[in-house]
Amino acid sequence: MISRFSLRVLTLGALLLISVAPAPAAPCGTGPFETWLEDFKKEAAAKGISATVIQAGLTGITPDKSVLARDQSQKVFSQTFEEFSGRMVPPRITGGSNMLKQYGSVLGRIEEKYGVPGEVLVAIWGLETDYGVNIGKFQTLRALATLAHDCRRSDLFRAELMDALRIVERGDIAPQDLRGAWAGEIGQTQFMPSSYIKYAVDFDSNGRRDLLRSAPDVLASTANFLAGHGWKRGKDWEPGSDNFAVIKEWNKSEVYARTIAYFATQLSRAP
């Protein structure tokens, strides 16, 4: 699994730190984690999160040192497009072609509604988690609380932690099932909680927006994200196009975005 967050962390952090107003929570890293967490619980209650969800989601959690270690040891993404695409795409072509066939009807309905071709969605799905096989094993609420207490990007992750609780509050995922990548990405195409709240859709009509288990919800939500960022129906997605600019909204890395576009094109030509 390639962490989309680790490739775009500086840009995402800058955007969210600008857009999220400071919250009246305990200062980051200035005292015991337990004290900070109790103050965060009060903030969550003040923002409408129920006591039941707060208790179920946050009681007893402790800092995850492995999350901090990963955050502090991030390296600059330095692979070339040829290196990255050559490593990521060929092993996933057959699986992607099979997914296009297996979910052909669903993808057709998604394209009709959102305008995003199935090849693009399946390419993202494959690159992010190998079609849902590797969604991550970190406890999302614990990981986000750890990063929110740490002072490197406290405001960013405090906002994401609040949105993760909102996902639980509206009944999409139980707190014990919220697992994903170390930086809080959730689901088969790795949505940050803020994007989950804004773009996740219940495409299988079972009453929940389930990006962990429901492929129709995963694919439609990914399409909704791209459509929400200006995807142009019927246009190509090659570098330099308007739709390629939208793919870069999914991932700011030029190499990663080019790999998505290249993978989608290869899938469009697959038998």
C-alpha positions as CSV (number, residue, x, y, z in Angstrom):
1,M,0.0,0.0,0.0
2,I,1.3,3.5,-0.9
3,S,0.3,6.1,1.6
4,R,-1.2,8.9,-0.3
5,F,-0.8,11.1,2.8
6,S,2.9,10.7,2.9
7,L,3.3,11.9,-0.7
8,R,1.2,15.0,-0.2
9,V,1.5,15.8,3.5
10,L,3.1,19.2,3.2
11,T,0.5,20.6,0.7
12,L,-2.4,19.0,2.5
13,G,-1.2,20.3,5.8
14,A,-0.8,23.8,4.5
15,L,-4.3,23.8,3.0
16,L,-6.0,22.5,6.1
17,L,-4.1,24.6,8.5
18,I,-5.3,27.6,6.6
19,S,-8.9,26.4,6.3
20,V,-9.5,25.1,9.9
21,A,-10.0,27.7,12.5
22,P,-8.1,27.1,15.8
23,A,-10.2,25.0,18.2
24,P,-10.3,25.6,22.0
25,A,-8.5,22.3,22.8
26,A,-5.6,21.6,25.1
27,P,-2.3,22.7,23.7
28,C,-0.4,20.0,21.8
29,G,2.3,18.1,23.6
30,T,2.4,20.3,26.7
31,G,1.3,17.6,29.1
32,P,0.3,14.0,29.5
33,F,-1.6,12.5,26.6
34,E,-4.5,11.5,29.0
35,T,-5.0,15.2,30.0
36,W,-5.0,16.3,26.4
37,L,-7.5,13.5,25.5
38,E,-9.9,14.5,28.3
39,D,-9.9,18.1,27.0
40,F,-10.5,16.8,23.4
41,K,-13.4,14.8,24.6
42,K,-15.0,17.9,26.0
43,E,-14.4,19.7,22.7
44,A,-16.0,16.8,20.8
45,A,-19.1,17.0,23.1
46,A,-19.3,20.7,22.5
47,K,-19.3,20.1,18.8
48,G,-22.2,17.7,18.9
49,I,-20.5,14.3,19.2
50,S,-22.6,12.1,21.5
51,A,-21.3,10.8,24.8
52,T,-21.8,7.2,23.5
53,V,-19.6,7.8,20.5
54,I,-16.9,9.6,22.5
55,Q,-16.8,6.8,25.1
56,A,-16.7,4.0,22.5
57,G,-14.2,5.8,20.3
58,L,-11.8,7.4,22.7
59,T,-11.9,5.6,26.1
60,G,-8.6,4.0,27.0
61,I,-6.7,4.9,23.9
62,T,-3.0,5.5,24.2
63,P,-0.3,7.1,22.0
64,D,1.0,4.9,19.2
65,K,4.8,5.3,19.1
66,S,5.0,3.5,15.8
67,V,2.8,6.2,14.2
68,L,5.1,8.9,15.5
69,A,8.1,7.1,14.3
70,R,6.6,6.8,10.8
71,D,5.6,10.5,10.8
72,Q,9.0,11.7,11.9
73,S,11.0,9.5,9.5
74,Q,9.2,10.4,6.3
75,K,11.5,10.7,3.3
76,V,11.1,12.8,0.2
77,F,9.4,10.8,-2.6
78,S,12.2,10.6,-5.1
79,Q,11.3,7.8,-7.6
80,T,10.9,8.8,-11.2
81,F,7.7,8.2,-13.1
82,E,9.4,5.4,-15.0
83,E,10.6,3.7,-11.7
84,F,7.3,4.1,-9.9
85,S,4.9,3.2,-12.7
86,G,7.2,0.3,-13.7
87,R,7.0,-1.1,-10.2
88,M,3.3,-0.4,-9.6
89,V,1.4,-0.9,-12.8
90,P,2.4,-4.2,-14.5
91,P,1.6,-6.4,-11.4
92,R,-1.9,-4.8,-11.2
93,I,-3.0,-4.9,-14.8
94,T,-4.6,-8.3,-14.7
95,G,-6.4,-7.6,-11.5
96,G,-7.6,-4.3,-12.7
97,S,-8.9,-5.8,-15.9
98,N,-10.8,-8.4,-13.8
99,M,-12.3,-5.7,-11.6
100,L,-13.5,-3.8,-14.6
101,K,-15.4,-6.9,-15.7
102,Q,-16.6,-7.9,-12.3
103,Y,-17.9,-4.4,-11.5
104,G,-18.8,-3.4,-15.0
105,S,-22.5,-2.7,-14.3
106,V,-21.7,-0.7,-11.1
107,L,-19.0,1.3,-12.9
108,G,-21.3,2.0,-15.7
109,R,-23.9,3.5,-13.3
110,I,-21.2,5.4,-11.5
111,E,-19.9,7.0,-14.8
112,E,-23.5,7.8,-15.8
113,K,-23.9,9.7,-12.5
114,Y,-20.5,11.3,-11.9
115,G,-18.9,11.2,-15.3
116,V,-15.7,9.5,-14.2
117,P,-14.7,6.4,-16.3
118,G,-14.2,3.1,-14.6
119,E,-10.6,2.8,-15.7
120,V,-9.6,5.8,-13.7
121,L,-11.4,4.6,-10.6
122,V,-10.0,1.1,-10.8
123,A,-6.5,2.5,-11.4
124,I,-6.8,4.5,-8.2
125,W,-8.2,1.5,-6.3
126,G,-5.4,-0.7,-7.4
127,L,-2.6,1.7,-6.6
128,E,-4.0,2.7,-3.2
129,T,-4.7,-0.8,-1.7
130,D,-4.4,-3.5,-4.3
131,Y,-8.2,-3.4,-4.8
132,G,-9.0,-3.4,-1.1
133,V,-6.5,-6.1,0.0
134,N,-4.1,-3.8,1.9
135,I,-6.2,-1.1,3.6
136,G,-3.9,-0.8,6.6
137,K,-4.1,-2.2,10.2
138,F,-3.6,0.9,12.3
139,Q,-6.4,1.9,14.7
140,T,-7.6,5.1,13.0
141,L,-8.8,6.9,16.2
142,R,-5.6,6.0,18.1
143,A,-3.4,7.1,15.2
144,L,-5.1,10.4,14.7
145,A,-5.2,11.1,18.4
146,T,-1.4,10.4,18.6
147,L,-0.7,12.8,15.7
148,A,-3.1,15.4,17.1
149,H,-1.4,15.4,20.5
150,D,2.0,15.7,18.7
151,C,2.9,19.3,17.9
152,R,4.1,18.9,14.3
153,R,0.6,19.3,12.7
154,S,-1.7,19.3,15.7
155,D,-4.5,21.4,14.2
156,L,-4.7,19.3,11.1
157,F,-5.0,16.0,12.9
158,R,-7.3,17.3,15.6
159,A,-9.7,18.3,12.8
160,E,-9.3,14.8,11.2
161,L,-9.9,13.1,14.5
162,M,-13.1,15.1,15.0
163,D,-14.3,14.0,11.5
164,A,-13.4,10.4,12.3
165,L,-15.8,10.6,15.3
166,R,-18.4,12.1,13.0
167,I,-18.1,9.0,10.7
168,V,-18.9,6.9,13.7
169,E,-21.6,9.2,14.9
170,R,-23.6,8.9,11.6
171,G,-23.3,5.1,11.7
172,D,-21.0,4.5,8.8
173,I,-18.4,2.5,10.6
174,A,-18.1,1.2,14.2
175,P,-15.1,2.6,16.1
176,Q,-13.5,-0.8,16.5
177,D,-13.6,-1.3,12.8
178,L,-12.0,2.0,11.9
179,R,-8.6,0.8,10.8
180,G,-6.4,2.0,8.0
181,A,-3.0,3.6,7.3
182,W,-0.8,5.2,9.9
183,A,-1.8,8.8,9.0
184,G,-5.5,8.2,9.3
185,E,-6.4,7.2,5.7
186,I,-9.5,5.0,5.7
187,G,-10.9,2.5,3.2
188,Q,-10.1,0.9,0.0
189,T,-9.0,4.1,-1.7
190,Q,-7.6,5.7,1.4
191,F,-9.8,8.7,2.3
192,M,-8.8,11.1,5.0
193,P,-11.8,11.4,7.4
194,S,-12.5,15.0,6.2
195,S,-12.8,13.7,2.6
196,Y,-14.9,10.7,3.9
197,I,-17.4,13.1,5.5
198,K,-17.6,15.3,2.4
199,Y,-17.5,12.7,-0.5
200,A,-18.5,9.3,0.8
201,V,-21.7,8.0,-0.7
202,D,-24.0,5.0,0.0
203,F,-24.1,3.6,-3.6
204,D,-25.2,0.2,-2.6
205,S,-28.2,1.7,-0.7
206,N,-27.7,-0.2,2.5
207,G,-27.9,2.9,4.8
208,R,-24.2,3.2,5.4
209,R,-21.3,4.8,3.6
210,D,-18.9,1.9,4.0
211,L,-15.5,2.5,2.3
212,L,-14.0,-0.5,4.1
213,R,-16.2,-3.3,2.8
214,S,-18.5,-2.1,0.0
215,A,-16.8,-1.8,-3.4
216,P,-19.8,0.1,-4.9
217,D,-19.5,2.7,-2.1
218,V,-15.7,2.9,-2.6
219,L,-15.8,3.4,-6.3
220,A,-18.7,5.8,-6.3
221,S,-17.2,7.9,-3.4
222,T,-13.9,8.1,-5.3
223,A,-15.8,9.3,-8.4
224,N,-17.7,11.8,-6.3
225,F,-14.4,13.2,-5.0
226,L,-13.1,13.6,-8.6
227,A,-16.4,15.1,-9.8
228,G,-16.4,17.4,-6.8
229,H,-13.0,18.7,-7.9
230,G,-14.1,19.5,-11.5
231,W,-13.8,16.3,-13.5
232,K,-15.0,16.9,-17.1
233,R,-17.3,14.2,-18.4
234,G,-16.1,12.6,-21.7
235,K,-12.7,14.3,-21.7
236,D,-9.3,12.5,-21.5
237,W,-7.1,12.3,-18.4
238,E,-3.6,12.5,-19.9
239,P,-1.0,14.9,-18.4
240,G,-1.8,18.5,-19.4
241,S,-5.5,17.9,-19.6
242,D,-8.1,19.4,-17.2
243,N,-8.9,16.0,-15.9
244,F,-5.2,15.3,-15.1
245,A,-5.3,18.5,-13.0
246,V,-8.2,16.8,-11.1
247,I,-6.2,13.7,-10.6
248,K,-3.6,15.9,-9.0
249,E,-6.2,17.0,-6.5
250,W,-6.4,13.3,-5.5
251,N,-2.6,13.2,-5.1
252,K,-0.4,16.2,-5.4
253,S,2.6,14.1,-6.5
254,E,3.2,14.5,-10.2
255,V,4.7,11.0,-10.4
256,Y,1.8,9.4,-8.6
257,A,-0.8,11.4,-10.7
258,R,1.0,10.4,-13.9
259,T,1.0,6.8,-12.8
260,I,-2.8,6.9,-12.2
261,A,-3.3,8.3,-15.7
262,Y,-0.9,5.8,-17.3
263,F,-2.5,2.9,-15.4
264,A,-6.0,4.0,-16.5
265,T,-4.9,4.3,-20.1
266,Q,-3.4,0.8,-19.9
267,L,-6.7,-0.6,-18.5
268,S,-8.7,1.1,-21.3
269,R,-6.6,-0.9,-23.8
270,A,-6.8,-4.2,-21.9
271,P,-8.7,-7.1,-23.5
